């Protein structure tokens, strides 16, 4: 199988509406799919980005995810912030639609040298970042403001293989969290953000943010944006328990495993213009075990006459902790395929085969 096409789709009769879910305890309803934007400004033009927003909103998507460091593929100082500007130009052209869409963005931190020389997240960097985001997106407020990366580090992005938390200073972590939470409270009071979220966080981190927020009377995190897909199921255990008790929803990024689940990279192929053209190992996701795992899921899709991308996104919908699955597209055809996943219902037989594939190929990267 190559890139996902509109063929091999099983639809629910008469199901045309995007399902909506409450985001944490906010009362806000978010669509089960979120439009990712990180290619706007490099792989996609401004006009292409606007066309994607229009199409996604027509089909019921009401949340766009971005970050101050975007676009990617490649990341660079020259283009940093351009994705938010693409969104801002759309907002300026469509002021009456601003209330119909939730804008989610992120403040960068340590390790992202292209933004503020990699300065860690602090009260000062948050204020600088949010003013730039508001200006670039031509909006008075941000619906969901997220920390892109914990200051103390993370085991995300393949750092789990040698993760060691013993170098963390608990007192410094507590001080930092208190500073961030009081800053978020000030921004919320000023009307510049509606809600606060995390990204690339752990179960301990999410819980600690919640406890400290309650102690300080500050806004609780309502979500964490972590990687999650058929091939990367790190949210299934302790994170799932945290999500249930603390009402911190998962906003999953890379639900198609950066395209691996589409089958386009099978047999070590690299289609022209694909993400692998820019990042050869797809952030450590391309391993010998990845090919075998992706083939197992492709075989499940073929067996049940399902489009593999739609199967992967529909499966995300079955997860009890899922707030929304964030997908990105570089073509309108890819966008339409992803949007079509909302009309795909996975039978018990499909879910059983998916479970068997997971047991045979757990965490391949």
C-alpha positions, -999 to +999 in steps of 0.1 A: +000+000+000+011+035-008-001+068+005-036+068+019-062+073-008-100+077-007-105+040-016-112+012+008-134+032+032-162+017+053-188+044+062-216+046+088-248+052+070-260+087+075-231+097+097-218+131+085-211+150+117-179+153+135-182+140+171-175+166+198-161+160+233-157+182+263-122+194+269-113+183+305-136+201+329-139+233+308-173+229+293-157+236+259-166+212+231-137+202+208-139+181+177-125+145+177-100+156+151-078+187+153-060+203+123-023+204+127-005+233+111+033+226+113+038+224+076+023+258+068+052+280+058+076+253+045+058+224+028+026+244+024+020+279+012-002+305+030-030+299+005-028+261+010-030+266+047-061+287+044-077+261+021-070+234+047-086+255+075-117+262+054-122+226+044-116+213+079-141+237+094-167+228+067-163+192+079-167+201+116-132+205+129-131+234+154-095+233+167-062+243+151-030+233+168+002+253+163+033+265+181+055+295+181+084+274+168+065+262+137+069+255+108+090+223+107+106+202+080+130+219+084+130+240+116+149+273+111+153+307+126+143+322+092+109+306+092+102+304+130+068+319+137+056+318+101+029+292+108+012+315+133+013+342+107-005+320+082-032+315+108-033+352+115-039+361+079-068+337+078-082+353+110-079+387+095-097+376+064-124+358+084-130+379+116-166+366+120-153+330+122-128+336+150-154+325+176-160+293+157-124+280+160-102+272+190-066+282+186-041+262+205-004+272+205+027+265+226+055+284+242+089+268+235+117+262+260+150+245+266+164+228+236+147+249+210+176+272+201+158+288+172+135+305+198+150+329+223+183+310+221+167+280+239+159+299+271+139+278+295+102+286+301+097+313+327+073+342+335+094+364+312+096+340+283+058+332+285+050+369+284+073+375+254+060+344+236+023+351+241+025+387+229+042+374+197+016+347+193-013+371+197+003+395+173+011+369+147-023+352+149-040+386+149-062+376+178-069+391+213-069+357+230-056+321+228-080+293+236-055+268+248-019+278+257+005+249+262+040+244+274+058+227+245+084+209+267+089+206+304+119+225+317+131+195+336+132+174+305+111+145+293+113+109+281+093+117+250+108+116+215+128+083+220+146+096+251+129+068+271+158+045+263+181+062+287+158+084+307+171+093+342+151+116+365+176+116+393+192+149+381+160+168+387+158+192+416+124+188+432+125+222+448+134+239+416+106+220+398+081+232+424+094+268+421+091+267+384+056+252+384+044+279+409+058+306+387+042+293+355+008+287+372+006+322+387+016+336+353-012+316+336-036+329+362-026+364+354-030+358+316-064+342+322-075+371+343-063+395+316-083+376+290-053+366+269-057+329+274-088+308+281-071+276+292-037+261+300-023+228+287+009+207+287+028+188+261+054+160+262+045+155+299+046+125+322+020+112+346+039+126+376+043+159+359+007+162+350-005+153+384+020+176+401+007+205+379-028+197+390-021+195+427-001+227+427-027+245+407-054+236+432-031+247+461-025+281+445-060+286+431-045+288+396-059+273+364-054+236+361-040+220+330-069+207+309-048+186+285-015+172+276-003+170+240+018+138+237+026+114+209+001+086+206-008+061+178-012+025+170+026+022+170+033+043+201+009+036+229+026+052+259-006+067+272-023+034+279-012+028+315-002+054+341-011+083+318-045+068+312-051+066+350-040+102+354-063+114+326-092+097+342-088+110+377-074+145+369-095+151+338-064+160+317-073+149+282-048+136+257-043+157+225-025+131+205+001+142+179+015+119+152-016+096+153-005+083+119+031+078+132+043+106+109+029+087+079+044+053+086+009+039+092-001+050+057+023+024+042+041+050+020+075+041+036+072+004+032+102-013+017+123+017+028+107+040+002+109+078+005+082+095-016+092+128-030+080+157-008+073+134+022+085+143+057+112+117+053+127+138+026+136+163+053+140+141+083+154+107+072+147+087+104+114+105+112+126+115+146+138+080+155+106+063+143+122+045+113+135+013+127+136-023+113+108-031+138+087-002+125+084-018+090+071-051+104+047-033+128+033-010+101+029-039+077+009-058+104-016-028+107-018-024+070-027-061+067-055-055+093-068-026+072-066-047+040-084-076+056-113-055+066-114-033+034-104-001+054-082+028+045-052+024+068-051+061+077-088+062+085-085+030+105-057+045+126-076+078+133-109+059+139-090+038+165-079+069+183-116+078+188-121+045+207-096+055+234-113+066+267-087+093+274-087+109+240-095+146+237-086+150+200-062+135+175-041+161+157-033+153+121-015+172+094-017+172+057+003+185+028-023+179+002-061+183+001-065+147-008-047+137+024-069+161+043-101+147+029-090+111+037-083+121+073-116+139+077-134+109+063-122+089+093-151+103+113-175+082+092-155+049+099-167+027+127-144-002+138-160-035+144-151-058+173-133-080+148-112-051+136-104-041+172-094-077+180-070-078+150-055-045+160-050-057+195-033-088+182-010-068+160-001-046+189+008-076+211+030-090+183+047-056+177+047-036+209+063-002+209+084-007+178+103+026+183 
